[in-house]
Amino acid sequence: MLFGARALQGAMAAMLAPASAPGQSPASAALSDEDRLTLNVLNLLLDKAGKAATPEDRDQACEDILSRSGDFLKAHPEQSHVWIMRGVAAVILNRAHEGWEAGQRLKALGMMHSEDSDVSHLFAELELKGWLGQEPKFPQPDHRWTNSLGQVFVLVPGSGVLFCIWDTRVQDFEKFVDDTGYNATEGMYSMRSDGEKQRGDTWKSPGFVQGQAHPVCGVSWDDAQAFCRWLTAKERRKGVLGENQTYRLPTDAEWSIAVGNDRYPWGNQWPPPLGAGNYAGSEAADGNWSSDLGIIPGYQDGFARTSPVGSFTPNRYGLYDMGGNVWQWCEDWYQKEMNSPEVRQQMPAYNNDQGGQQFRVLRGASWGHSDLSMLSACRSGCIPSLRIDNRGFRCVLTAGNVAP
């Protein structure tokens, strides 16, 4: 069984103890027979996940854990011990986004119940062992890695680098700004019904509501480079990143490998299926929507502008939002030959590359797109200092010598 599962089951067993049991946790009071049956089932599922013969069996068991525990917590919010189980299950399942969120709950739980021996002991054990020992303490070229910001990186075979599974979030960029005093608030363009103009909006308030887990937007290529330099230096000082390991933007070639060979990031069909990503669905056409922008007929994704990272199905490598949400800056200079004749014919603006040394590459399209920009192989180009509300970035990590 994976490390931590037995300790977790011990903590859950304490919850199932009779009300008169000495040292009983206060949270175990007033459980009905049905509640106790649910927790017993969760114990069995956790054991099944730890002993699973195949990844598919493990994933299914943990899916059941996440679903059943979520239902239990809704019915009994006072039973916050269940968040321990959710955190462990999410890590076992390698559900990075849910695992990170559960991790934050776990930290809060450890503080709230510091006098509860069942909770505090397990919390300390998990902290000490670094989340079940699932991840190394130092980035490895072929291993999943979670950095000091909670960003999760995975190897994309053939790319030679570890890709962050989601775009850089508002909370990540905020830590960078708070730590350095970096000013990324000047001259941002934001969209309204009269088009893209400078209106005084910034990445902090781009003209629409964002949460901490939304992708930071309205940041330039230069801003993204500054963030990567800061994060590299920060983690080298902490001793968790080697001198030959660096955070940076992906190259155009690396990004191409990560998005795959299908016509669109979600596959080859058009229109996109439900849940394909955050593009210009019908909900986007609100009072601030520009008449210059189109809408995908019949498509809805539930978000008028940006969406929290990880809101849609990841691709085969576990990467979220490789299409839609925000354009992603890449390292390279944009050259018009990067795009197919089909794209350049239907979108003449992509023929302008100013000699190939003026614009940086953008990939993936955004919440504002309903056209050929959504193609997996489409590239846009932009002045590296320009800030626009539909542009963000994703980091990659060079983690030593990785065989392509």
N, C-alpha and C positions, 0 to 999 in steps of 0.2 A: 504494500500500500504506500502511496506517496507520503512523504513526511508531512506531519501536521494533521492528517486525517484521523489518527487515533486520538490525538489530543482534542480535536474538535468533537469527536464522538463522546469523549469523556465529559466535555462541557455540556453537550446536549443531553447526556444521560442525567446530569445533575438537574436539568430542567424538568425531566420526567419523574424525578423522585417524588414520593408522597409528600403531602403538605407538612407532615409532622417530622420529616427527616431533619436531623441536626445539620446546621450549616447550610440549609437550603437557600438558594438565591432568591431574593425578593421577586425577581421577574418570573419565577416559576409558579406563582400563585394563580389559582382560579383557572386552571386549564381543564377543559372538558375532556371527556373520553375521546371525542373526535379529534381534538387538538393533539392529544398524546399519540393517537394513532398516526396523525400526519407527521409528527416529529420522528416516530419510529420508522415510518416509510422513508423519511429524509435520511435517517441514519443508514438504512439499508442501501439507498441509492448512492450515498457517499462511498460506502464500502464497495459497491459495484463499480463505481467510477475508478476507484483506486486499483481495483483488480482487473480492469477491463483488458480483454485479450487483444482488441483492435482499437485504433483511434475512433472508428465509427461508433463502437459500443460505448467508449468513454464519453464521446460527445453527446450521445443520446441520453446517457444517465445524467450528465451534468445539465443538459437542457431541461430535463425533468426536475432536477434540483432547483434550478433558477426559477422555473415557473411555479412550482409548489411553494417554495419559500416566499416568493413574492406575494402569492395569494394569502399565505399565512400571516405575513407582516401587515398586509392591508387590514386583515381582520383583527390583528392583535398588535398594534403599534408599540405597546409597552414591552413586547418581547424582542427587544433590540438585540439579544444574543444571536438571533437568526442572521444578523448582518455578518457575523463572523463566518457562518456557514456559507453565505452568499459570496463573500470575498474569496474564501478557499476554493469554492466550486468554480468561480469565474477564472481563477488562475489555473486550476487543473484543466479547464476547458480551453484555456488560451484565448478567452474572449477579452481582448485587451481593453476595449473601451469600458465594458461593464466591470472588468476587473479593477480598472483604475478608479472608477466611481465607487465601487464597493470598498476599495482601499481607503478612500477618504472617509467613508462611513466608519470603517474599522478604526481609523485613527481617532475619530471623534468618540467612538465607543470606548476605546481604551482610556480616554481622559474622563469620560462620564462615569465609568464604572471602575475607577482605579482601586476602590476598596473591595471590589467583588473578586475573590480569588479565582473563580472559574474563568472570568473574562481577562483579568490582568495577566494571569500566568500564560494563557494562550496568546494573548496579544504580544507579550514580551518574547515568547517563543517564535512567533511568526516574524517579528521585527528582527530578532537575532539571526534567524536563518535566512533572511532575505527572501521572503515570500516562497516558502516551501523548498528553497534551493532550486527553483525552476530556472533561474537565470544566474549567470556568472556575475562575479563582483567586478569584472573588467570586461569590456566588449571583446567578443570573439568573432572571427570572420564568418562563422557559419552558425551562429547562435542568436536567438532572440535576445534583445537587450532593451531594458527600460532605463532611461537616463534620470538625472536629478530633477527634471521638470515633469516627470511622469510620461514623457513621450516614448512610445514603443517603436522599436526598429526591428525589421525582419530582413533576411537575405532574399533578394530577388535573383534567382538563378540566372547566371549569364551576365549580370550587371556588374559584378565585382564589388558592390557596396551594399550596405544595409539601408533600406528605405524606411522612413517614418511612416507608420500605417495611416496617418492622417495629416492634414494641413496644420501648420503652426497656428495654435489657438490664441485667442485674445489673452487668456491668462498667461501663456508663455511669453508673448511679446510684452505684456505688462510688467512681468518680472525683469525682463531685460531693460526696459525703460526706467523702472524704479531703481535698479542696481547701478545704472550708468548715467542717468539724466539725459539720455539721448532724446533729441527732439525730432519726431517724425510727424509733425502736425502742420507743416507749411504746404500750401498750394494744392491740396487734394481736390480732385474733380469728383463730383457725385451726380447721380442721375435723378432728374425729376421729369415732369411732363414736357419741359422745354429742352430736354437733352442733358448732356454732361457739361457741367460748368463748375467753376470754383465758387463755393458758397460758404466757406468757413468750416465745413465738416472736416472731421479727422478720423483716424483709426479708432479713437476712443468713442466717437459718436458719428458714424458714417452717414447719418440721415435715415437710419432705420434701426430698430431695436436688435441688439445682439446680447447674448449671454457669454459667460466666460469660456464655454466650450465651443463657441462658434469660431470659424477661421478668422484670424485677423485679416482685415482688408484695408485698402487705401494705403498700402505700403509699397515702396518702390523696390527695384532691384538693389539699389544701394542700401536701403534699409535692411533688406534680407541678408545682404553680405555682412553688414555690421552685426546683426543678430548672430549669425553663424560664427563670426570671429569671437564674439563675447562668450557664447556657449562653449566653444572649444577651450578658450583660456580659463573659463570658470571651472570646467571639469578636470582640466589638467592640474589646476591648483588644488583641487579636492583629491587628486590622486586616483581618480576613477577613469581617466583617459590617458592613453599612452602618447608619447611625443610624435609617433607616426600615425596617430588617429585624429581625424579632423571632421567637424561638421561643415557641410557646405551645401550649395544647391546641386540638384542633379544635372548632369549634362543632358543635352537633347537625346543622345544615343541611349543613355541609361533610362531616361523617362520612356523612350519608345519601347524598350524591353519590358518595362514594368506595366505598361498599359496593354500590351499584347497585340496580336495580329488581326483581331476582328475589325470590321469596318467602324464600329462604334465601341466605346468602352464597355457597354453592356452586351454586345453581340453584333449580329448582322441585320436584325430586323428594324423596320421603320413602319410606324412611329415607335418610339421607345415604349417598352412595357412598363406597367405600373411599378414604381420603386426603382427605376433605372438610375435616378440621380436627381439632383437639384438643378433643373433647367427652367426655361421660361414656360411654365405651365399656366393654366388659366388663372390661378390665384395671383400671379404676378401682375396682371393687368389692373392695378388699382388706380387711384387718382393721381399717383406720381409716375405712372408708366408713360414712357415716351412713345409718341405715335410712330417714331422711326424704328421701333423694335417690334418684332413679330412675336407670335405665341404659337406653341406647338398644338395643333388642333386636337382636342379631346384629351390632352395630357394634364394631369394634376400630380404634384409632388407634395403639397401641403405647406410649402414655404414660399412666401412672396419674394423674399430676398435670401440671405444666407441661412443655412441650417446648421445645427450642431454637428460637429465632425462625428462620423460613425453612424449617421442616421439612416444610411442606405446600405444595401448589401455590398460587402467587400468583393474584390475580384479574386482570381484564383490564387494570388499571392498574399491575400489578407489585407490588401490596401484599399482604403476607403476614398471615395470622391476623386478617383482618377478621371472622372468626367463630371463637370458641373461644380456647383458651389462657388469656387473662385478660380480664375485663371492662376496657373502656377508658374512662377519665374524659373527659368533654367539658366545655366551658366553661359550658354553660347550666344554669339552674335546671330541675329536673324538674317538669313539670305533667302531671297524669294524662291530659289530652286528647291528649298526644303519642302515647299508645297507642290501638290500635283497640278497639272494643267487644268483639271476639273475645278479645283478650288480657286485658282487664280482667275479663271475665266468668269466664274460666277460671283467672285468677290474681288473685284479689281484692286481694292486697297492693299491686298496682299502682294501685289506686284511691286510695291514701293519698298525697297530695302535700303535706299540711300547709300548704295555701294557696298553694303554688307558689313559695315563697321559702325553703325549708328544705333541700332535697335537690339535689345536683348530678347531672346526667345521666351514666349509664353505658351503653355500647353494646357489642354483639358477643358477649355471654355468655362462658362460660369452660369450663375442663376439668371443671367440676362439673355441667354442664347437659345435660338430655335432654328439655326441654319447650319451650314457645312462646317462651321467652327466646332461643332460637336463631333466631327470625325476623329477617330483615334490618332490619325496621322496628321491632323491639321496643326499648323503653327501660326501664332500671331507674333508680331514684333512691337516693341514699345521702347521709348527713350528710357534708359535705366534710372533716371532721376524722377520720372513721372509717377505720381500717386493717383490712382483711380479706384473707385469703390468696389470694383469687381475683380481686383487683383490681390493675390496673396502668395503664399509659397509653402513648399514642403522641403524639409531637410533630408539629406542622406548623411550617412556616417561611413567614413573609410575606416575599416577596422583591421588593418593589416593586409597581408597578402591573401587575397581571395581568388581562387582559380575561377576564371570565367566559364 
